């Protein structure tokens, strides 16, 4: 009987130590990582961010609760290979991707056509990615995907998660005007970034 009580006492102390360690771990994890923790089924604990892309403006914005967190200039699909329009979701995230197309394989590096990051869309074969041709930004030059300069793509990659919504608009509308301003000439444009809103990149 006395031995059983001692064993129970030890078990209780072990459980208390475990609970204390777990609470300490939670307290030390940066809040920005907790905010973007995803559950096992891929659902996020916070409101999903929306990527709004204006094909005529050649611009992309990241919104959360209607607030613009960042804007980036982009390249969109060429006239013979236009970008798809509509609402999509991000279905995968890849750091330093390998490029596969028509039997060719290009490893990660400066010659990779999709640059250093890839965000795959729910329409198969399309995504948002970097580029090895930065001079194409601001133009209708891609095979339908949305291209950013690699440095911009790396920032964007850190802001988004699987399940976030991507809206690609082929024409200007009221929301496009509110987010990007009045219609203007296209060009390579400037990046507008609310850096405080970007969590540290967590890899793939």
C-alpha positions in Angstrom: 0.0 0.0 0.0 2.8 2.4 1.0 4.7 1.5 -2.2 1.6 2.2 -4.3 1.2 5.6 -2.8 4.8 6.4 -3.5 4.3 5.3 -7.2 1.2 7.5 -7.5 3.1 10.4 -6.0 5.9 10.0 -8.5 3.4 9.8 -11.4 1.7 12.9 -10.2 4.9 14.8 -10.0 5.9 13.6 -13.5 2.6 14.8 -14.9 3.0 18.2 -13.2 6.5 18.5 -14.7 5.2 17.6 -18.1 2.4 20.1 -17.9 4.8 22.9 -16.8 7.2 22.1 -19.7 4.3 22.2 -22.2 3.1 25.6 -20.9 6.6 26.9 -21.0 7.0 25.8 -24.6 3.8 27.5 -25.6 4.8 30.7 -23.9 8.1 30.8 -25.8 6.7 30.2 -29.3 6.5 33.6 -31.1 2.9 34.7 -31.4 3.2 35.1 -35.1 3.9 31.4 -35.5 1.0 30.5 -33.3 -1.3 32.8 -35.3 -0.6 30.8 -38.4 -0.6 27.3 -36.9 -2.8 25.1 -39.0 -4.9 22.2 -37.7 -4.6 18.7 -39.0 -7.3 19.2 -41.6 -5.5 22.3 -43.0 -7.9 24.9 -41.5 -6.3 28.0 -40.1 -7.1 29.4 -36.7 -7.2 32.9 -38.1 -9.1 34.6 -40.9 -7.7 33.6 -44.3 -5.9 36.3 -46.3 -7.1 37.2 -49.8 -4.8 37.7 -52.8 -6.3 40.2 -55.2 -4.7 40.3 -58.7 -5.6 42.9 -61.3 -4.7 41.6 -64.8 -5.1 45.0 -66.5 -3.0 46.8 -63.7 -0.4 44.0 -63.5 -0.6 44.3 -59.7 -1.2 42.0 -56.8 -2.4 42.9 -53.3 -2.7 40.9 -50.1 -5.7 41.8 -48.0 -6.8 40.7 -44.5 -10.2 41.8 -43.2 -10.4 44.3 -46.1 -7.1 45.9 -45.1 -4.3 46.0 -47.7 -1.1 44.5 -46.2 1.1 44.7 -49.3 1.1 45.3 -53.0 3.5 43.9 -55.6 3.9 44.5 -59.4 3.5 41.2 -61.4 3.7 39.8 -64.8 0.5 38.1 -66.1 -0.4 35.8 -69.0 0.5 36.8 -72.5 -2.3 37.3 -75.0 -2.0 33.8 -76.4 -1.7 32.2 -72.9 -3.9 34.4 -70.6 -4.1 34.1 -66.9 -7.2 32.3 -65.7 -9.7 34.6 -64.0 -12.0 33.8 -61.1 -11.6 32.7 -57.5 -9.0 30.0 -56.5 -7.3 28.7 -53.5 -3.6 28.1 -52.6 -3.2 24.3 -52.6 0.6 24.0 -52.0 3.7 26.0 -51.1 7.1 25.0 -52.4 10.5 26.6 -51.5 13.2 26.4 -54.1 11.1 24.4 -56.6 12.4 22.2 -59.4 10.8 23.1 -62.8 9.3 20.3 -64.9 7.9 21.1 -68.4 7.6 19.2 -71.7 10.3 16.6 -70.7 12.7 19.2 -69.3 13.8 19.4 -65.7 15.5 22.5 -64.3 16.8 22.3 -60.8 16.5 25.2 -58.3 18.9 28.0 -59.1 19.3 31.2 -61.2 18.1 29.5 -64.4 14.8 28.2 -62.9 11.8 29.8 -64.7 9.7 29.7 -61.6 12.3 31.4 -59.4 12.8 30.6 -55.7 9.2 30.1 -54.5 5.9 28.5 -55.9 2.3 28.9 -54.6 0.2 26.4 -56.5 -3.4 27.3 -57.3 -6.5 25.1 -57.3 -6.6 25.3 -61.1 -4.1 22.7 -62.1 -1.0 23.9 -63.8 -1.3 27.5 -62.6 0.5 29.2 -59.7 2.1 32.4 -58.4 5.9 32.2 -58.6 9.2 34.0 -58.9 11.1 34.3 -62.2 14.5 34.2 -63.8 13.3 37.1 -66.1 12.7 40.0 -63.8 12.4 42.5 -66.7 9.1 40.7 -67.6 7.4 42.1 -64.4 4.7 44.7 -65.3 4.0 43.0 -68.6 1.7 40.3 -70.1 4.5 37.9 -70.6 3.8 34.5 -68.9 2.2 31.3 -69.9 -0.7 32.1 -67.6 0.9 32.0 -64.2 1.4 35.2 -62.1 5.1 36.1 -61.8 6.9 38.3 -59.2 10.5 39.3 -58.8 12.1 36.7 -56.6 12.6 39.0 -53.6 8.9 40.0 -53.8 7.8 36.4 -54.2 9.8 35.4 -51.1 8.0 38.1 -49.1 4.6 37.1 -50.5 5.3 33.4 -49.7 5.9 34.3 -46.0 2.5 36.0 -45.8 0.3 33.2 -47.2 -0.8 29.7 -46.3 -2.5 26.8 -47.9 -6.2 27.6 -48.1 -5.8 31.3 -48.6 -8.0 32.7 -51.4 -6.7 34.1 -54.7 -9.0 36.3 -56.9 -7.8 37.1 -60.4 -9.7 39.8 -62.1 -9.6 40.3 -65.8 -11.3 43.7 -65.7 -11.2 46.7 -63.4 -14.1 47.0 -61.0 -15.0 49.0 -57.9 -12.8 46.9 -55.6 -9.8 47.0 -58.0 -10.1 50.8 -58.1 -10.3 51.0 -54.3 -7.3 48.8 -53.8 -5.0 49.9 -56.7 -6.4 53.4 -57.4 -7.5 54.8 -60.7 -6.3 53.2 -63.9 -2.8 54.1 -64.9 -0.2 53.0 -67.4 1.4 49.7 -66.8 5.0 49.3 -66.0 7.2 47.5 -63.5 5.8 49.5 -60.6 6.8 49.6 -57.0 6.4 47.2 -54.2 4.3 48.5 -51.3 4.9 46.5 -48.2 3.6 46.6 -44.7 6.6 44.8 -43.3 5.3 44.5 -39.8 2.5 42.3 -41.0 4.8 39.6 -42.5 5.6 36.6 -40.3 9.1 35.0 -40.5 9.2 32.6 -43.3 8.6 29.0 -42.1 9.8 27.1 -45.1 7.6 24.9 -47.3 
